[in-house]
Amino acid sequence: MKSRLLSLVLALTCCAVYAAPVGAQGLPGATVHAEGKAERDAMKSLMQERCKENPQQCEEMKAKMKAHREQCKADPQKCREEMKAQREERCKANPQRCEEMKAKMKARHERCQVDPQKCRDERKARFDERCKQNPQRCEEMKARMKAREEQCKADPAKCPPPSDRK
């Protein structure tokens, strides 16, 4: 049971951190991923129910997740390898969904190659929407981004080369 809850919490964390395409409704041509949002919302409500039922276990899981994040900060390569292994495991369990996701990612990449400004606008719209929903987290994120930018100015060797995102 604990491993399932840990998997659920880690999955929610990954979704929140890496793929929260919440909303770009006001932007012409922007895509909103309804099926992914519905799935995340269902997982979130399930987690909230479980936390109401057993708050102590929920706090323990939050502490474990915090420890895991700290370990990933210390050794990001190890975490990337672990995530890759987990993704491959999920793909073995459900190859059709995996192929669908790969096709979507490839199509998005090709669209962004053709019209990078549109992709930047969509990304900004999603960011703005998330900021509207949670301004405190947005301010924390902006502060981290600014600190990272200053760190890169101080020591460019520690940062990857700039991409075409800007």
PLY file of the C-alpha trace (Angstrom):
ply
format ascii 1.0
element vertex 166
property float x
property float y
property float z
element edge 165
property int vertex1
property int vertex2
end_header
0.00 0.00 0.00
2.82 2.39 0.87
4.54 1.79 -2.44
1.32 2.56 -4.30
0.86 5.77 -2.39
4.48 6.71 -2.99
4.05 5.99 -6.70
0.91 8.11 -6.76
2.55 11.01 -4.99
5.65 10.82 -7.18
3.52 10.68 -10.30
1.58 13.75 -9.19
4.81 15.56 -8.42
6.23 14.75 -11.83
3.04 15.93 -13.50
3.01 19.15 -11.54
6.66 19.88 -12.14
7.22 18.79 -15.71
3.97 18.74 -17.59
1.35 21.05 -16.28
-0.14 22.28 -19.55
-3.13 23.74 -17.76
-4.57 26.38 -19.97
-4.02 28.51 -22.97
-7.68 29.10 -23.76
-7.33 32.76 -24.64
-4.57 32.24 -27.19
-5.59 31.56 -30.78
-4.26 28.24 -32.01
-3.13 27.19 -28.53
-3.68 23.61 -27.53
-5.16 22.54 -24.22
-4.58 18.94 -23.23
-7.95 18.05 -21.71
-7.33 14.33 -21.26
-4.09 14.96 -19.37
-5.70 17.61 -17.17
-8.64 15.34 -16.35
-6.25 12.54 -15.45
-4.19 14.84 -13.20
-7.32 16.23 -11.55
-8.55 12.70 -10.80
-5.18 11.74 -9.32
-5.10 14.93 -7.26
-8.58 14.38 -5.83
-7.72 10.75 -5.04
-4.61 11.88 -3.18
-6.60 14.51 -1.26
-9.11 11.85 -0.21
-6.34 9.58 1.00
-4.72 12.43 2.91
-8.03 13.17 4.64
-8.37 9.51 5.59
-4.82 9.18 6.91
-3.06 12.54 7.43
-0.09 10.98 9.24
0.72 8.71 6.31
0.30 11.69 3.98
2.82 13.73 5.98
5.25 10.81 5.92
4.94 10.62 2.15
5.49 14.37 1.81
8.64 14.04 3.92
9.88 11.16 1.74
9.18 13.17 -1.40
11.08 16.14 0.02
14.02 13.86 0.80
13.85 12.45 -2.73
13.89 15.96 -4.22
16.96 16.78 -2.14
18.68 13.63 -3.40
17.83 14.62 -6.96
19.34 18.05 -6.41
22.51 16.35 -5.21
22.65 13.82 -8.06
20.36 14.86 -10.95
21.87 12.34 -13.38
20.85 9.44 -11.15
17.29 10.78 -10.97
17.13 11.17 -14.75
18.23 7.56 -15.16
15.64 6.39 -12.64
12.89 8.35 -14.40
13.97 6.93 -17.74
13.81 3.39 -16.33
10.34 4.06 -14.91
9.16 5.47 -18.24
10.49 2.41 -20.06
8.68 0.18 -17.57
5.40 2.04 -18.16
5.96 1.76 -21.91
6.39 -1.99 -21.60
3.15 -2.18 -19.63
1.21 0.02 -22.07
3.05 0.33 -25.40
0.07 1.82 -27.24
-0.17 4.82 -24.89
3.59 5.23 -25.06
3.52 5.34 -28.85
0.68 7.86 -28.78
2.66 10.12 -26.44
5.77 9.82 -28.60
3.75 10.74 -31.68
2.26 13.78 -29.90
5.69 14.91 -28.74
7.13 14.50 -32.24
4.25 16.43 -33.80
4.64 19.23 -31.25
8.39 19.36 -31.87
7.81 19.64 -35.62
5.20 22.40 -35.11
7.60 24.29 -32.87
10.37 23.99 -35.45
8.07 25.56 -38.05
6.67 28.30 -35.78
8.79 28.75 -32.63
7.07 32.03 -31.69
3.70 30.29 -31.46
5.19 27.70 -29.10
6.75 30.43 -26.95
3.38 32.19 -26.80
1.62 28.96 -25.79
4.23 28.28 -23.12
3.86 31.82 -21.77
0.06 31.49 -21.73
0.31 28.25 -19.70
2.77 29.91 -17.33
0.48 32.93 -16.88
-2.51 30.67 -16.24
-0.61 28.73 -13.57
0.46 32.01 -12.00
-3.16 33.13 -11.83
-4.11 29.89 -10.12
-1.24 29.94 -7.60
0.48 33.34 -7.33
2.63 32.35 -4.34
4.17 29.39 -6.15
4.65 31.59 -9.19
6.63 34.14 -7.18
8.79 31.35 -5.72
9.39 30.00 -9.22
10.33 33.43 -10.54
12.76 33.91 -7.65
14.39 30.53 -8.40
14.64 31.42 -12.10
16.25 34.76 -11.28
18.72 33.11 -8.88
19.58 30.54 -11.56
20.08 33.30 -14.13
22.45 35.14 -11.78
24.30 31.90 -11.08
24.73 31.34 -14.82
26.03 34.87 -15.29
28.55 34.30 -12.52
29.71 30.92 -13.81
28.53 30.13 -17.37
30.37 26.79 -17.38
27.79 25.39 -14.92
24.89 26.20 -17.25
23.85 24.60 -20.53
24.28 26.69 -23.68
21.31 28.96 -24.37
18.61 27.46 -26.56
16.22 29.09 -28.96
13.55 29.31 -26.23
14.16 32.96 -25.44
0 1
1 2
2 3
3 4
4 5
5 6
6 7
7 8
8 9
9 10
10 11
11 12
12 13
13 14
14 15
15 16
16 17
17 18
18 19
19 20
20 21
21 22
22 23
23 24
24 25
25 26
26 27
27 28
28 29
29 30
30 31
31 32
32 33
33 34
34 35
35 36
36 37
37 38
38 39
39 40
40 41
41 42
42 43
43 44
44 45
45 46
46 47
47 48
48 49
49 50
50 51
51 52
52 53
53 54
54 55
55 56
56 57
57 58
58 59
59 60
60 61
61 62
62 63
63 64
64 65
65 66
66 67
67 68
68 69
69 70
70 71
71 72
72 73
73 74
74 75
75 76
76 77
77 78
78 79
79 80
80 81
81 82
82 83
83 84
84 85
85 86
86 87
87 88
88 89
89 90
90 91
91 92
92 93
93 94
94 95
95 96
96 97
97 98
98 99
99 100
100 101
101 102
102 103
103 104
104 105
105 106
106 107
107 108
108 109
109 110
110 111
111 112
112 113
113 114
114 115
115 116
116 117
117 118
118 119
119 120
120 121
121 122
122 123
123 124
124 125
125 126
126 127
127 128
128 129
129 130
130 131
131 132
132 133
133 134
134 135
135 136
136 137
137 138
138 139
139 140
140 141
141 142
142 143
143 144
144 145
145 146
146 147
147 148
148 149
149 150
150 151
151 152
152 153
153 154
154 155
155 156
156 157
157 158
158 159
159 160
160 161
161 162
162 163
163 164
164 165
